[in-house]
Amino acid sequence: MRGSAVDPEISFYQALAGVSFTLLGLWFTALQLVPDHWRTDPRRHRANLHTALHFLLPGTASLASVLADGTPDGLIWRATFLAAGLIGLAEAVSFVRRSTRSDALSSRILRGVDPVLYAAMGAVAFAPQDTFALTPLQLAGMVTGGVFLVGLCFVWLAFAEPRDGRAPTQPPAAHRAPVPSRPEPT
């Protein structure tokens, strides 16, 4: 252990682990309360599981950081962050490849940010001590916090989606401009 003083890094990871696993449970509970389409629509099912990964991976990495406090060279947290980064990167790239032009712009932006954050999450595991102004564990915390925040944004988009399935930025059909019709040939 590092001593009796409160370590801000460990406090951060304790809080992030607790909040991540709590939100993961709430996310799955919310999905169970609206069972009409989250499992039957393959695109929504994939998006909902992708969102869940934004809480599972930061929670797991944070828990490893707390449990590895005091281990030499941070081998445990580094291995966990590398594994979480690689898993997240593989999922994020696969998720980006399945995006369509009909997805809302905000969703496409978040999908583009995902692989970068997960790659950084894995890369920070290789950051040597005393190279940056921040410690490697602080850098990892910033990246992990970013992954978590993107997950919150995906949750917001899921709840903002209208029941009729259109993107949150599209107006309802009654408010859209009418499509001009072609005159009938005579």
Secondary structure in CASP SS format (residue, H / E / C, confidence):
PFRMAT SS
TARGET T0000
AUTHOR 0000-0000-0000
METHOD secondary structure of the structure
MODEL  1
M C 1.00
R C 1.00
G C 1.00
S C 1.00
A C 1.00
V C 1.00
D C 1.00
P H 1.00
E H 1.00
I H 1.00
S H 1.00
F H 1.00
Y H 1.00
Q H 1.00
A H 1.00
L H 1.00
A H 1.00
G H 1.00
V H 1.00
S H 1.00
F H 1.00
T H 1.00
L H 1.00
L H 1.00
G H 1.00
L H 1.00
W H 1.00
F H 1.00
T H 1.00
A H 1.00
L H 1.00
Q H 1.00
L H 1.00
V C 1.00
P C 1.00
D C 1.00
H C 1.00
W C 1.00
R C 1.00
T C 1.00
D C 1.00
P H 1.00
R H 1.00
R H 1.00
H H 1.00
R H 1.00
A H 1.00
N H 1.00
L H 1.00
H H 1.00
T H 1.00
A H 1.00
L H 1.00
H H 1.00
F H 1.00
L H 1.00
L H 1.00
P H 1.00
G H 1.00
T H 1.00
A H 1.00
S H 1.00
L H 1.00
A H 1.00
S H 1.00
V H 1.00
L H 1.00
A C 1.00
D C 1.00
G C 1.00
T C 1.00
P H 1.00
D H 1.00
G H 1.00
L H 1.00
I H 1.00
W H 1.00
R H 1.00
A H 1.00
T H 1.00
F H 1.00
L H 1.00
A H 1.00
A H 1.00
G H 1.00
L H 1.00
I H 1.00
G H 1.00
L H 1.00
A H 1.00
E H 1.00
A H 1.00
V H 1.00
S H 1.00
F H 1.00
V H 1.00
R H 1.00
R C 1.00
S C 1.00
T C 1.00
R C 1.00
S C 1.00
D C 1.00
A C 1.00
L H 1.00
S H 1.00
S H 1.00
R H 1.00
I H 1.00
L H 1.00
R H 1.00
G H 1.00
V H 1.00
D H 1.00
P H 1.00
V H 1.00
L H 1.00
Y H 1.00
A H 1.00
A H 1.00
M H 1.00
G H 1.00
A H 1.00
V H 1.00
A H 1.00
F H 1.00
A C 1.00
P C 1.00
Q C 1.00
D C 1.00
T C 1.00
F C 1.00
A C 1.00
L C 1.00
T C 1.00
P H 1.00
L H 1.00
Q H 1.00
L H 1.00
A H 1.00
G H 1.00
M H 1.00
V H 1.00
T H 1.00
G H 1.00
G H 1.00
V H 1.00
F H 1.00
L H 1.00
V H 1.00
G H 1.00
L H 1.00
C H 1.00
F H 1.00
V H 1.00
W H 1.00
L H 1.00
A H 1.00
F H 1.00
A H 1.00
E C 1.00
P C 1.00
R C 1.00
D C 1.00
G C 1.00
R C 1.00
A C 1.00
P C 1.00
T C 1.00
Q C 1.00
P C 1.00
P C 1.00
A H 1.00
A H 1.00
H H 1.00
R C 1.00
A C 1.00
P C 1.00
V C 1.00
P C 1.00
S C 1.00
R C 1.00
P C 1.00
E C 1.00
P C 1.00
T C 1.00
END
